[in-house]
Amino acid sequence: YVLVTSQYENEPLRIIYPNAREGCRPQLDCTNKSEAECAIALYYDSDRFIKEGKKLIDKELYLSARVEFMQAMTRLVEAEIRVKRARLNNYNDYKIITQFGLDYKVKEKIDFCNEKINILGEITTGF
């Protein structure tokens, strides 16, 4: 199997699925959601990939686990972008983000995923 990723400047890493007809589809449907609501949804959506990654580590399926953490990272980076936009563009979104502590929580999970991706990369490549 081949894993193809794509990343443009100032955008999150995207995993390109060979059977995806539209190419890079949105990670989450944020239609009719504010930036803050979408960021929160992306934050929570990353949890399912992190949980799956942890399960795969327990099974010693390190490359698959790394892909799960990469998918979590794509959602978290997109959430981070939306948090920044929300802080600048909408006072109500700013209040939601501040009350939820979303900027800190997203950054914390990004750091966690980065660490896992790097460790699993060392395990799978030997470097």
ROPA-311698 format. One line per field, with one value per residue: y, z, x of N, C-alpha, C, O in turn; residue number from 1. Coordinates in steps of 0.1 Angstrom, whole numbers, padded with zeros to 4 digits. Each point is the difference from the previous one (the first is absolute). Layout:
n.v = c(Y/...)
n.w = c(Z/...)
n.u = c(X/...)
ca.v = c(Y/...)
ca.w = c(Z/...)
ca.u = c(X/...)
c.v = c(Y/...)
c.w = c(Z/...)
c.u = c(X/...)
o.v = c(Y/...)
o.w = c(Z/...)
o.u = c(X/...)
nr = c(NUM/...)
This chain:
n.v = c(-0012/0011/0007/0004/0010/0010/0010/0010/0012/-0004/-0018/-0003/-0011/-0003/-0009/-0006/0006/-0019/-0006/0011/-0004/0002/-0021/0020/-0021/0011/0013/0021/-0014/0015/-0017/0020/-0002/0002/0021/0015/0008/0016/0022/0011/0010/0019/0018/0008/0015/0019/0009/0008/0020/0018/0005/0011/0022/0011/0004/0018/0019/0005/0011/0018/0011/-0007/-0017/-0021/-0011/-0010/-0020/-0018/-0008/-0015/-0020/-0013/-0011/-0018/-0018/-0014/-0012/-0019/-0018/-0012/-0014/-0021/-0014/-0009/-0018/-0021/-0009/-0010/-0021/-0013/0019/0000/0006/0022/0009/-0001/0013/0021/0004/0001/0022/0010/0022/0006/0002/0019/0019/0003/0007/0022/0013/0001/0014/0021/0006/0003/0020/0017/0002/0008/0022/0010/0003/0017/0019/0002/0013)
n.w = c(0000/-0011/0012/-0005/-0001/0013/-0010/0006/-0015/0018/-0008/0004/0017/-0021/0010/-0012/0000/0003/0020/0006/0002/0021/0001/-0004/0007/-0002/0012/-0005/0003/-0013/-0013/-0008/-0009/0022/-0002/0012/-0009/-0015/0007/0006/-0016/-0007/0012/-0002/-0017/0007/0011/-0014/-0007/0011/0000/-0018/0000/0013/-0010/-0014/0011/0007/-0018/0011/0004/0001/-0014/0005/0013/-0010/-0010/0014/0005/-0016/0002/0015/-0006/-0012/0012/0006/-0015/-0006/0013/-0004/-0017/0003/0009/-0013/-0013/0009/0002/-0020/-0002/0016/0001/-0014/-0021/-0005/-0002/-0020/-0017/0000/-0007/-0022/-0003/-0012/0005/0019/0002/-0009/0010/0016/-0007/-0002/0019/0008/-0009/0006/0020/0002/-0006/0015/0017/-0003/0001/0021/0010/-0006/0010/0021/-0007)
n.u = c(0008/-0016/0017/-0022/0021/-0015/0017/-0019/0010/0012/0011/-0022/0010/0008/-0018/0019/-0021/0011/-0007/0017/-0022/-0007/0007/0008/-0005/-0019/0013/-0005/-0017/0011/-0007/0000/0020/-0004/0007/-0012/-0018/0004/0003/-0019/-0013/0007/-0006/-0021/-0002/0008/-0017/-0015/0005/-0007/-0022/-0009/0002/-0015/-0020/-0001/-0004/-0020/-0009/0007/-0019/0021/0004/-0006/0014/0018/-0004/0001/0021/0006/-0008/0011/0019/-0004/-0005/0016/0010/-0010/0003/0019/0000/-0009/0015/0015/-0006/-0001/0020/0006/-0008/0008/-0012/-0017/0005/0000/-0020/-0010/0007/-0008/-0020/-0001/0004/-0017/-0002/-0009/-0022/-0008/0001/-0016/-0020/-0002/-0002/-0021/-0015/0001/-0009/-0022/-0008/0002/-0014/-0020/0001/0000/-0020/-0014/0006/-0009/-0016)
ca.v = c(0012/0013/0011/0013/0011/0013/0011/0012/0010/0005/-0008/-0013/-0011/-0007/-0013/-0002/-0014/-0003/-0002/0013/0006/0015/0004/0004/0004/0006/-0010/0000/0009/0011/0008/0006/0001/0011/-0005/-0006/-0013/-0009/-0004/-0009/-0013/-0005/-0004/-0013/-0010/-0005/-0010/-0014/-0004/-0002/-0013/-0011/0000/-0007/-0014/-0006/-0001/-0012/-0012/0002/0004/0014/0008/0003/0010/0013/0006/0005/0012/0010/0004/0008/0013/0008/0006/0010/0012/0007/0006/0012/0011/0006/0007/0013/0008/0004/0010/0013/0004/-0001/0001/-0012/-0011/0003/-0003/-0015/-0005/0003/-0007/-0014/-0001/-0008/0002/-0008/-0014/-0004/0000/-0011/-0012/0001/-0004/-0014/-0007/0002/-0009/-0014/-0002/-0001/-0012/-0011/0001/-0006/-0015/-0007/0002/-0004/0013)
ca.w = c(0000/0000/0006/-0007/0008/-0007/0009/-0006/0010/0010/0000/0007/-0007/-0004/-0005/-0012/-0001/-0014/-0005/0002/-0014/0000/0004/0014/0005/0013/0011/0008/-0005/0009/-0006/0010/0013/0001/0000/0013/0000/-0009/0006/0011/-0006/-0005/0012/0005/-0010/0001/0011/-0005/-0007/0011/0007/-0009/0000/0012/-0001/-0010/0007/0009/-0008/-0007/-0014/0002/-0012/0000/0011/-0004/-0009/0008/0007/-0010/-0003/0011/-0002/-0011/0006/0011/-0007/-0006/0012/0004/-0010/0003/0013/-0003/-0007/0009/0010/-0007/-0008/0006/0015/0006/-0002/0009/0013/0001/0000/0013/0010/-0002/0001/-0012/-0006/0008/-0002/-0013/0000/0008/-0008/-0011/0005/0003/-0013/-0006/0007/-0004/-0014/-0001/0007/-0009/-0012/0003/0001/-0013/-0009/0006/0001)
ca.u = c(-0008/0007/-0007/0003/-0005/0002/0000/0004/0005/-0010/-0012/0003/0004/-0012/0002/-0007/-0005/0000/-0013/-0008/-0003/0002/0013/0000/-0013/0001/0002/-0012/-0010/-0002/-0011/-0008/0007/0010/0015/0003/-0007/0007/0013/-0003/-0003/0013/0007/-0005/0002/0014/0000/-0002/0012/0009/-0004/0004/0015/0004/-0003/0009/0013/-0001/0001/0013/-0002/0005/-0002/-0015/-0002/0005/-0010/-0011/0004/0001/-0013/-0004/0007/-0006/-0012/0005/0006/-0012/-0006/0008/-0003/-0014/0001/0007/-0010/-0011/0005/0001/-0011/-0013/0001/-0006/0009/0012/-0005/-0001/0013/0006/-0007/0003/0015/0003/0014/0009/-0003/0004/0015/0005/-0002/0010/0013/-0001/0000/0014/0009/-0003/0004/0015/0004/-0004/0008/0013/-0002/-0003/0011/0013/0008)
c.v = c(0012/0010/0013/0011/0013/0011/0012/0010/0005/-0008/-0013/-0011/-0008/-0014/-0002/-0015/-0003/-0002/0012/0007/0015/0004/0002/0005/0007/-0011/-0001/0010/0011/0010/0005/0000/0012/-0005/-0007/-0014/-0010/-0004/-0010/-0014/-0007/-0006/-0014/-0011/-0006/-0011/-0014/-0005/-0003/-0014/-0012/-0002/-0007/-0015/-0007/-0001/-0012/-0012/0000/0002/0015/0009/0004/0010/0014/0007/0005/0013/0012/0006/0009/0014/0009/0008/0011/0012/0008/0008/0013/0012/0006/0007/0014/0009/0005/0011/0014/0006/0000/0000/-0012/-0012/0001/-0004/-0015/-0006/0002/-0008/-0015/-0003/-0007/0002/-0008/-0015/-0005/-0001/-0012/-0013/-0001/-0005/-0015/-0008/0001/-0010/-0015/-0002/-0001/-0013/-0012/0000/-0006/-0015/-0006/0002/-0004/0012/0008)
c.w = c(0000/0006/-0006/0009/-0008/0010/-0007/0011/0008/-0001/0007/-0010/-0004/-0006/-0013/-0002/-0015/-0005/0002/-0013/0000/0004/0015/0005/0014/0011/0008/-0006/0010/-0005/0012/0014/0000/0000/0013/0000/-0009/0006/0011/-0006/-0005/0011/0005/-0010/0000/0010/-0005/-0007/0011/0007/-0009/-0001/0012/0000/-0009/0006/0009/-0008/-0008/-0015/-0001/-0012/-0001/0011/-0003/-0010/0008/0007/-0010/-0004/0011/-0001/-0010/0006/0010/-0007/-0006/0012/0004/-0009/0003/0013/-0003/-0007/0009/0010/-0007/-0005/0007/0015/0007/-0001/0010/0014/0002/0001/0013/0011/0000/0001/-0013/-0005/0007/-0002/-0014/-0001/0008/-0008/-0012/0004/0003/-0013/-0006/0007/-0004/-0014/-0002/0006/-0009/-0013/0003/0001/-0013/-0010/0006/0002/0011)
c.u = c(0009/-0009/0005/-0005/0003/-0001/0005/0003/-0012/-0013/0004/0004/-0013/0004/-0008/-0004/-0002/-0014/-0009/-0001/0003/0014/0000/-0013/0001/0000/-0013/-0010/-0003/-0011/-0009/0006/0009/0014/0002/-0007/0007/0013/-0002/-0003/0012/0008/-0005/0001/0014/0001/-0001/0012/0011/-0003/0004/0015/0005/-0002/0010/0015/0001/0001/0013/-0002/0003/-0002/-0014/-0003/0005/-0010/-0011/0003/0001/-0014/-0006/0006/-0006/-0012/0004/0006/-0011/-0007/0008/-0001/-0013/0000/0006/-0010/-0011/0004/0000/-0013/-0014/0001/-0007/0008/0012/-0004/0000/0014/0007/-0006/0004/0015/0005/0013/0010/-0002/0004/0015/0005/-0001/0009/0013/0000/0001/0013/0010/-0002/0004/0015/0005/-0003/0008/0014/-0001/-0001/0012/0013/0009/-0005)
o.v = c(0000/0001/0003/0000/0000/0000/0001/-0002/0004/0006/-0004/0001/-0002/-0001/0002/-0008/0008/0002/0000/0004/0005/0012/-0008/0012/-0003/-0010/-0011/0011/-0003/0012/-0008/0001/0004/-0012/-0010/-0009/-0012/-0012/-0009/-0010/-0012/-0010/-0009/-0012/-0011/-0009/-0010/-0012/-0009/-0007/-0010/-0011/-0008/-0008/-0011/-0010/-0008/-0011/-0009/-0004/0009/0012/0012/0009/0010/0013/0011/0009/0011/0011/0009/0011/0012/0011/0011/0011/0012/0011/0010/0011/0013/0010/0010/0012/0012/0008/0010/0012/0007/-0009/-0005/-0008/-0010/-0006/-0006/-0009/-0009/-0005/-0006/-0012/-0008/-0010/-0006/-0007/-0011/-0009/-0006/-0009/-0010/-0008/-0007/-0010/-0010/-0006/-0007/-0011/-0009/-0006/-0009/-0010/-0007/-0008/-0011/-0009/-0002/-0001/0011)
o.w = c(0005/-0003/0000/0003/-0010/0009/-0006/0012/-0005/0004/0001/-0012/0009/-0006/0001/0000/-0008/-0012/-0002/-0006/-0011/0002/0008/-0002/0006/-0002/0005/-0004/0010/0004/0008/0010/-0010/0001/0000/0005/0004/0000/0002/0005/0001/-0001/0003/0004/-0003/-0001/0004/0001/-0001/0003/0005/0000/-0001/0004/0003/-0003/0000/0005/-0008/-0008/-0001/0002/-0002/-0002/0003/0001/-0004/0000/0003/-0002/-0002/0002/0001/-0004/0001/0005/0000/-0002/0004/0004/-0001/0001/0005/0003/-0001/0003/0007/-0001/-0004/0006/0009/0009/0006/0007/0010/0008/0006/0008/0010/0002/0001/-0005/-0006/-0002/-0001/-0005/-0005/0000/-0004/-0007/-0003/-0001/-0006/-0007/-0003/-0003/-0007/-0006/-0002/-0006/-0009/-0004/-0003/-0009/-0008/0004/0003)
o.u = c(0011/-0012/0012/-0012/0008/-0008/0010/-0003/-0010/-0011/0011/-0003/-0009/0011/-0013/0008/-0006/-0003/-0012/0009/0004/0002/-0004/-0003/0010/-0006/-0003/0005/-0007/-0001/-0004/-0007/0005/0002/0007/0006/0001/0004/0008/0005/0002/0007/0008/0001/0001/0009/0006/0003/0008/0010/0006/0005/0010/0008/0004/0007/0009/0005/0002/0009/-0008/-0003/-0003/-0008/-0007/-0002/-0006/-0008/-0002/-0002/-0007/-0006/-0001/-0003/-0006/-0003/0000/-0005/-0006/-0001/-0001/-0008/-0005/-0001/-0004/-0008/-0003/-0002/-0009/0007/0006/0001/0005/0008/0004/0002/0007/0007/0002/0004/0010/0007/0009/0010/0006/0006/0010/0009/0004/0007/0010/0008/0005/0008/0009/0006/0005/0009/0008/0003/0005/0009/0006/0002/0010/0011/0006)
nr = c(1/2/3/4/5/6/7/8/9/10/11/12/13/14/15/16/17/18/19/20/21/22/23/24/25/26/27/28/29/30/31/32/33/34/35/36/37/38/39/40/41/42/43/44/45/46/47/48/49/50/51/52/53/54/55/56/57/58/59/60/61/62/63/64/65/66/67/68/69/70/71/72/73/74/75/76/77/78/79/80/81/82/83/84/85/86/87/88/89/90/91/92/93/94/95/96/97/98/99/100/101/102/103/104/105/106/107/108/109/110/111/112/113/114/115/116/117/118/119/120/121/122/123/124/125/126/127)
